[in-house]
Amino acid sequence: GREIYWKRSNGFTQELAQLADTAGLMVVGTTYQKLASPNPRTYIGSGKVAEIKSAIHALDVETVIFDDELSPGQLRNLEKAFGGDVRVCDRTALILDIFNQRAATHEAALQVALAQMEYQLPRLTKCGLILSAKQEARLKEWERNKLKWTSVFYLTQIGGLKKELESVRKHRKQYRSRRLSVPVPVVSLVGYTNAGKSTLLNQLTGANVLAEDRLFATLDPTTRRVQMKNGKDFLLTDTVGFIQKLPTALVAAFRATLEEISESSLLVHVVDISHPLAQQQIDAVDKVLSELDVSSIPKLMVWNKVDKVSEPKKIKLEADQRGDVVCVSALNGNGLIDFCDAVQEKLKDSMVWVEALIP
Ligand code: GDP
């Protein structure tokens, strides 16, 4: 079970827990602390450090993630304070992990690797070497040398990555993924993290709502073939979700992971319509989409989690008035047939058939 045993949470820790889940980690607890200003040595206060330390032992914790970016010094002090093999990381490192897992194109992988190395470089002393006090004293000289050479290695790698990225951009076409010759339209899900994209993807895969007894082929962890009774199948692919407070250093990497959507036949914008900031999230997603080269791709909006809103009838009416909006509950399966119908209608309109991606 994915129970959270130890919990003191707010909106931020909930979102962080969601991100950790997306990265494939099991969240066993969350906590937060209100401080006038962060502790320069350990970010949180000493009482909180002790509380987390005892939770680490009680729950056999391997990783502690902080929502804000930690300074290299804070990272080291926290790792020391928690002791053992506990890994301390911050929001930026976690997001980079997710991007790394999700980078589908060569260019995206390079962009993410570059962001990762640039992030790690100033933190090398601390994270690369976890030593006891005794070892640390003995190996100080060795460490200094190692650090010097590791830094040189990183700088060389960073330079190499930058060059490679440049050349990939120049010859983008050569690096495109291998294609399948069967023409199946690709439909990409975009939207905020937590909007319900993967739930939607999984519902359309697992349930027998749309086609009896036919297994849905899994192409890669984030792409599924949705098989329709009328034979007009389409590929549904999940993208890395939008994240609130995306550190600026990661914007380029995020956009690179999104670039693959420029090859889809249809963009489905999934919205958590029960979220108090739903409209702001819609605007933020639209803004980024307008900056990518996707204006010619048809779009469909999905208002998800209608089971959670207080006035579903009103929401449904609003959706009808806006047009190009389908209301669904990915969780309980409501509206999924409507969703597939709307996708087919849109694909018919656009008449764009691109070749299917194979992993
Ligand atoms: P993603 O980050 O966009 O892929 O979002 P997920 O699919 O992981 O969903 C985030 C959370 O919202 C999960 O806890 C889901 O169970 C929940 N969720 C997704 N769809 C619905 C829905 O239609 N109704 C409700 N009530 N919860 C949902």
Residues whose N, C-alpha, C, O or C-beta is under 5 A from the ligand:
A	BS01	GDP	Y192 T193 N194 A195 G196 K197 S198 T199 G241 N304 K305 V306 D307 K308 V328 S329 A330 L331
